Amino acid sequence: MGTPAFACKPLTALHGSRHEVVAVVTGRDKRRGRGRATDPTEVCEVAHELELPVLKPKTLKSAELYDQLAAMKPDLFVVVAFRILPERLFTLPKHGSINLHASLLPKYRGAAPINWALINGETETGLTSFFLKKSVDTGNMILQEKIGIDQCDNCDSLAVKMAERAGPFLLQTLDLIEQPGFKPQVQKDQLATPAPKLTPEGAMIDFGFPAARVNDFVRGLSSRPGACTTFRNMKVKVLAGRVVGTTVTENVRPGSVLPDKKRLLIQCASSVIEITSLVPEGKREMDGRSFINGFKPEQGELFGVVTQGAREEI
């Protein structure tokens, strides 16, 4: 059971193993782009390539879906980047249901663990497999694998790195489950941290934080949904940047454009970030120098807003 590209490697690995995949459950086709063409999910495309049966239920609570899956007499459900399963469904298989989660649980429980690990400046994350239970991401753990986060990683590159490991990791998980006497590990709830779904409002950059934190925020949202700011009442998506110094400039408000003819430098809290890739509203992706040449920002012009909370923290 899965929908996005992250779930494709585990599906391919499972299909190529000694285990039998009796069906794939994924999201319904969606209309995308200006032409509004209907496209299947990434998992659906891979399932068709592997000639596997595919179910696309409108709701996971339907009796029809339950009956279809029950008729297959499954030993196990494998869930990767999918919706929350109702208890009646995840308790259906003989050995229950497992989930592959993109963090070292109990850290980063929730829908966006890769994003939040980067936003918080983590240098390490990982994969966790666990048995599903009613409370989301709280089930007993089967296996964990640590994965390093490079300074150049953003959400896209880290997701690819983790997806490459997810296939072998899933097969190791299944091997463990099959071992006689294997006992999964109970999570320590007191160590849990949240990783809630990112919203458009939550994607706005606050230059009132230090440049390192702003840069981590950009990395954590690039390229989707994308960290955003505004310039001259125009929405701007920021895809990449880098910390260039810890300059303290008196009487310069965070978010201000600093003088430089080749680099787009923005004042943060007691530090400076260079924006190296951005997408102005209605335009294509460009580098900082192209933005300077096209929009000719003046020294002191502002990007975005600074919240009261950020100013107080500084």
C-alpha positions, 0 to 999 in steps of 0.5 A: 500500500503506497502512493508516491515515488518513495514507495516504489523501491520497496515495491520493486524489491518486494516483487523481486524477492521470494515473497508473493505480492498478491495486490497493490493498493494505491491512490486514485488517479488525479488530474494534473497540469493545465491540460488536466490530464488524468495520471496514475500514482507513481506506485500504480505505474510501477505496479502495472510494469510489474503486472500486479493487480491494483486497487484504487479505493475511493475510501479505505473504510468501504466494505467492498475493499475489505471484502476484496482484501479478505478474499486474498487471505493476506499474511501481511500488509506493507504500508509505505507513504500511504493513508491512515488505515482503519483498525478493521483493515490493518488487523485483517492480515494473519500477521498484521500490518507494518509500516516503513517510516522515514525517521528514527522513531519515536522522533518525527512522528507524522506526515513530513519526517524528512522535511522536519529533520532538515528544518531542524538541522539534523545530521542524521535520520533513518528508516523505521519499520513497525507494526501498525496500531491505532495511534499513528506512528506509535507501533512496536518497532521491528528494525531501524537503520541510520542514514546520514544527512549531508550539508548539501542535502535538501528534501528531494535528495534526502528522499531519494537517498532514503528510498534507495535503502528502503527496498533492502530495509523492507526485506530485512524487516520481513526476515526478522518477522519470520524469525521464531521468537522475534519480539518488536521493541516498544517505542519510548513515547517520552522521546517522541517529536512531531512531524506534522504536514506542512501547510502553505502558511507554514512554508513562509520564510522568516528572515528574523532567524539566523541564516543557518536556520533559514537555510535549513528551513529552505533545504527542508522544503525544497523543492516541494512544497517550497519555502516561500517569501515575498518581494514587491508584493510578489510571491517568491519560492526559494529553492536553495541558499547558503550561509555566507557570513555572520556579519552584524549590520547595525540598523539593518532589518532582517530580510533586507537586500544587501549591496552586491552586484553578483550575489543575492544577499539577504540579512538575517539575524546577525548573519547573512544568507545568499539565495542561490536558486529561486522562482519568482511568481510567474517566472522560471527558476533562476539563480541569484545573479539573474534575479538581480539583473532582472529585478534590480533590487535596491539596497535595503529592499525587503524580502518577506516579513519578520514575526514578533516571535522570531524577534523576541527569540533573537 
